[in-house]
Amino acid sequence: MDIIDEANRYAYRETQFLIKKAREEAKKSVLSPTGVCYNCKTKLKKKSENKLFCDEDCRDDYTYLQERKKANGK
């Protein structure tokens, strides 16, 4: 085995590791309906069981806060 083969194997393993890590992070970030607004924790009406937020403002606030957390490394 020469140095190029070794480098290719290392690059392949590293790429596979990063793909796996990205997939795990993507699974964590998927929100599922809970009947409560993810931003303000207000109970949602029964007819809106599939909603994640009570309105667009809460959705936008939640999105902004999550982006800020990522930017700050939290």
C-alpha positions in Angstrom: 0.0 0.0 0.0 1.4 3.3 -1.0 0.8 6.7 0.5 -1.9 7.7 -2.0 -3.9 4.6 -1.2 -3.6 5.3 2.5 -4.7 9.0 1.9 -7.7 7.8 -0.1 -8.8 5.4 2.6 -8.5 8.1 5.2 -10.5 10.5 3.1 -13.2 7.9 2.5 -13.5 7.1 6.2 -13.6 10.8 7.1 -16.3 11.5 4.5 -18.4 8.6 5.8 -18.1 9.8 9.3 -19.2 13.3 8.4 -22.1 12.1 6.4 -23.3 10.0 9.4 -22.9 12.9 11.7 -24.9 15.2 9.4 -27.7 12.6 9.2 -27.8 12.3 12.9 -28.0 16.1 13.3 -30.8 16.3 10.7 -32.8 13.7 12.6 -32.5 15.8 15.8 -33.7 19.0 14.2 -37.0 17.6 12.9 -39.8 18.9 15.0 -43.0 16.9 15.5 -46.4 18.2 16.5 -46.9 18.1 20.3 -50.1 20.2 20.7 -48.0 23.0 22.2 -46.3 25.9 20.4 -42.5 25.3 20.3 -41.9 29.0 20.9 -44.3 30.3 23.5 -45.5 26.9 24.9 -49.2 27.9 24.4 -51.6 24.9 24.0 -52.7 24.7 20.4 -56.4 24.3 19.5 -57.5 20.7 18.6 -58.2 21.6 15.0 -54.6 22.6 14.6 -53.1 19.3 16.0 -50.5 19.2 13.1 -49.2 22.7 13.8 -45.9 23.3 15.5 -46.5 27.0 16.3 -49.5 29.1 17.2 -48.8 31.7 14.5 -46.2 33.0 12.0 -44.6 35.3 14.6 -43.9 32.4 16.9 -42.5 30.3 14.1 -40.2 33.2 13.0 -39.1 33.9 16.6 -38.3 30.2 17.1 -36.4 30.0 13.9 -34.4 33.1 14.7 -33.5 31.9 18.2 -32.4 28.5 16.8 -30.2 30.2 14.2 -28.6 32.4 17.0 -27.9 29.3 19.1 -26.2 27.6 16.2 -24.1 30.8 15.5 -23.1 30.9 19.2 -22.2 27.3 19.3 -25.0 26.1 21.6 
